[in-house]
Amino acid sequence: MTTARSAEALVIGESLIDIVTTSSGTHEYPGGSPANVAYGLSKLGTETALWTALGDDRLGAIVRAHLDSAGVEVLEWAKPLTSTSTANVQLADDGSAEYEFSVDWSIQEVNLPWLPSLLHIGSAAAFTDPGCQAVENAVLQCAGKSIVTFDPNIRPELIPPHRESLAAFERIAAMANVVKLSDEDAHWLFPGRSNSEVAEHILTLGPDLVVITRGALGAMLTSADTAIMVPPVPTTVADTIGAGDSYMAALIFSILAAPDAAYGAVSLERMGRVAAAAAAITVGRSGANPPFLAELEEVLIQQRPTGSSLTPSLPH
């Protein structure tokens, strides 16, 4: 069993290869929402470990090398999968993506050897047997001791039917400090409710902050006392692969930079601008390719309105 160095952030969830087909041909990119978050967070300078499951095959080797290149510590607390998971991705002309998945999430429950400052979970790993119980058990170990962030990243074709998945979502959200989801996730989980209604409902479950991203319309950040809209950063879209994961990584980065900050309007504006800038950089290039800290700082400086002090002073 791989041991851990007591990394500041622990991410749990699936890793895979995105097999992307465009008019120019087929390309392979390491991916998987939790793996993307861990990769993006590590590129921003946060010591990060990823508990995942990979095959002992060519694609698994690509994913491991990719994560290692950013300094992510890969924890594989289970025997290797028969084959590494994949997502076949078809890109439209506007850069939007349609997915067809082959995902195996087989991990065993373990007692975490350390409690990280922050635990992030999400995507199919939080809902899919046989590994979802191990994920929920890790949340139980960390709740109230670590900051817990959760991004359901709903993929209906990978997870149980609505009723069962909604119950799992609400159990985990009740133990989380921050829940981030897309407007598509919100619509699938709570059909017929507005984004504001969804955010208010999730807050009643227990989190301190709910973030709903809306693609080209920006994002809504809602806490008990504040709800603000943060616009997107204008960019030329190469594809949208990994945009939400890059947003999540930058959001976690901001949380860890000021873990005791109240979620008031000013702090939410700053967090939202940092995350929006990270997502814009990612959609401007192919695959799930989040920014380094220096790239993020450069875009934030360019986007700061004249006379504004909203751009965070990001730690190195």
Phi, psi and omega in degrees: 000131177294136178266171182242155179263018184062050179301153181295321180240136174243125176248137179237129176157184190284150169239147180201181174248125171277119176260101191261125178251124176229181179296340181269355180132197183245137182226149179251128178230133172299142183200209189097125188307308180298320178297321177297319179296314179299317180298313180295321180293319179293323177296336177275000174101008179269130177294117192229137172243146178236120173267114187215186178222128182224158173277156175270067187217184183300316182293323177298321179296323178296316181295315181299316180296321178298311180294320179297328181296336178261357180089013178287131174276116183269121180252118179241084184272052178190166175292152181301150174293161175300321175207150179292140181295154180224158170228118174277120188245126176252118181268134173274173182297333181273005179091351178290156189235141170245139190241145168230119192256150165227092190239132174242121179240081183246098175229160180254152178293140174221156169276122183301132182285351175202159176258115182288163172298325180218135174248127175242134176226164176167181175066204186301331182300333181279350187236341195258126172291151003269000188271347187296330179292326176295323177296312181296324177295322177296320177298318178300322179293328186264337186302130180085350180242323177243158168290132180244124176243150189217126174233106185295330177043060190300126171236093188306328182288348183254343191244167180297171179304165189309310186301314181292318181291323177298319179297318178296317178303312184290328176297314183287319179301326180294338180260355185269155172270325182225130175240126175241134177212160177274166176295331175293319175301314182299318180294320180291317182289320186229070183300139178089351179260146176286164177301320179297318179295320178297314180299315180296320179295314181298322177301324180293341179285335178143336181297159176271336185214136174235129179241126176243115179273148186228032177060233183291353178265000179094211184214153176247125179247124186230125172242186183299328186249347191219142170223122181229157174251132177243122183288161176285165173269125181301138179200162172269125188275123169273307169200167183261009183296125175081003183298313180295327179288322176295319175302314182296317180299316180292325176297314177299318179303315179295321179296315181292331178292333180215070188295339182260006182291140175285149181271064175270181186300317183293314181292323178293322177299316180296313180299317181295322179291319177299312182294320180296321179295318179297317179296321181296319178299319183293316181288345179280357178219163190285144176074179179279086188235080184286166187277157163283164183302317182297322177295319180296315179300320181298316180293321179298320178296318180295327185271351184292125178296149179303128178083359182271150175246022187283340181292124181293153168270100189280134181285149174260000000 
